[in-house]
Amino acid sequence: MIYYFCYLISLLPFGVLYVLSDILCFFVKLFGYRKKVILRNLRNSFPEKTDAEIRRLLNEFYAYFTDLMLETVKTLSMTEKDFRQRMVFLNVEEIDARAENKQNMVLYLAHYGNWEWLNFGRVAFAKQKQYPSYSVYH
């Protein structure tokens, strides 16, 4: 049942999805989702920041978090064209050259940005180029 609900949400256009994310963000802030943990982590990571700056970062985190959740749901119905419009691979020729020489590669993505989309992109990229690929998450 949850899958079908999420699938219906994934069919929404990106603009509507981000409005829904803003509404969800309001409720996440209202209920203070993991607020103590997030504030502690922000204070530990940025001891030089004022309380006002930490609060701003908290609000930015909540907005990012709800965008990320709904962008991940969007992958249920996202087309390869949608993906390629939003995520660009640089230096693909280097990947091609290494793959042609049968060299192993490891590609890393930072934790900021929707790295969950890489799984979708990896499938699209591997399908096009016929490179075996695997995802590892820790």
C-alpha positions in Angstrom: 0.0 0.0 0.0 2.8 2.4 0.9 4.6 1.6 -2.4 1.5 2.6 -4.4 1.1 5.8 -2.4 4.8 6.7 -3.0 4.4 5.8 -6.7 1.5 8.2 -7.0 3.5 10.9 -5.4 6.4 10.2 -7.7 4.2 10.9 -10.7 3.9 14.6 -9.6 5.9 17.1 -11.6 9.1 18.4 -9.9 7.6 21.8 -9.3 4.6 20.3 -7.4 7.0 17.9 -5.6 9.0 20.8 -4.2 5.8 22.6 -3.0 4.9 19.3 -1.3 8.4 19.2 0.2 8.0 22.7 1.6 4.7 21.6 3.3 6.4 18.5 4.6 9.3 20.6 5.8 6.9 22.7 7.9 5.6 19.6 9.7 9.1 18.2 10.2 10.1 21.5 11.8 6.8 21.6 13.8 7.4 18.2 15.3 11.2 18.8 15.7 12.4 15.7 13.9 15.7 14.7 15.6 16.1 18.3 16.6 18.4 17.7 19.6 20.7 15.4 17.7 20.9 17.7 14.7 21.6 20.8 16.9 24.2 18.9 18.8 25.9 17.8 15.6 25.8 21.3 14.1 27.2 22.8 17.3 30.0 20.2 17.4 30.8 20.7 13.7 30.6 24.5 13.7 31.7 25.7 17.2 32.4 29.2 15.9 28.8 29.7 14.7 26.3 31.8 16.7 23.0 30.3 17.9 21.3 32.2 15.1 23.6 30.7 12.5 23.1 27.2 13.9 19.3 27.7 13.7 19.6 28.8 10.1 21.6 25.7 9.3 19.0 23.6 11.1 16.2 25.1 8.9 18.4 24.6 5.8 18.9 21.0 6.8 15.2 20.4 7.2 14.5 21.9 3.8 17.3 19.8 2.2 16.1 16.6 4.0 12.5 16.9 2.8 13.7 17.6 -0.7 15.9 14.6 -0.6 13.1 12.3 0.7 10.8 13.3 -2.1 13.5 13.3 -4.8 14.2 9.7 -3.7 10.5 8.8 -4.1 10.6 10.5 -7.5 13.0 7.8 -8.8 10.1 5.4 -8.8 8.8 7.0 -12.0 11.7 9.1 -13.1 12.7 8.7 -16.7 16.3 8.5 -17.9 15.7 11.9 -19.6 14.6 13.5 -16.3 17.7 12.1 -14.7 20.1 13.3 -17.3 18.7 16.8 -17.1 19.5 16.9 -13.4 22.7 15.0 -12.9 25.7 15.5 -15.1 28.7 13.1 -15.3 32.0 14.9 -15.9 35.1 13.2 -17.3 33.2 10.3 -18.7 35.9 9.8 -21.3 38.3 8.9 -18.5 35.8 6.3 -17.3 35.4 5.0 -20.8 39.2 4.7 -21.3 39.7 2.8 -18.1 36.8 0.5 -18.8 38.1 -0.2 -22.3 41.5 -1.2 -20.7 39.6 -3.5 -18.2 40.7 -1.4 -15.3 38.7 -1.4 -12.1 37.3 1.9 -10.8 35.8 3.3 -7.7 33.6 6.4 -8.0 32.7 8.4 -4.8 30.0 10.9 -4.3 29.9 13.4 -1.5 27.1 13.2 1.1 25.6 16.5 -0.1 23.4 16.3 -3.1 21.2 13.4 -4.0 23.7 10.6 -4.2 20.7 8.2 -4.2 20.1 9.3 -7.7 23.5 7.8 -8.6 22.0 4.3 -8.4 19.5 5.3 -11.0 22.2 7.0 -13.1 24.5 4.0 -12.6 21.9 1.8 -14.1 21.2 4.1 -17.0 25.0 4.7 -17.6 25.8 1.0 -17.3 23.0 0.1 -19.7 24.2 2.5 -22.3 27.9 1.6 -22.0 27.6 -2.0 -20.9 29.8 -1.6 -17.9 29.1 -3.8 -14.8 28.7 -1.6 -11.8 27.8 -2.0 -8.1 26.8 0.3 -5.3 28.1 0.2 -1.8 26.6 2.1 1.1 28.0 2.3 4.6 
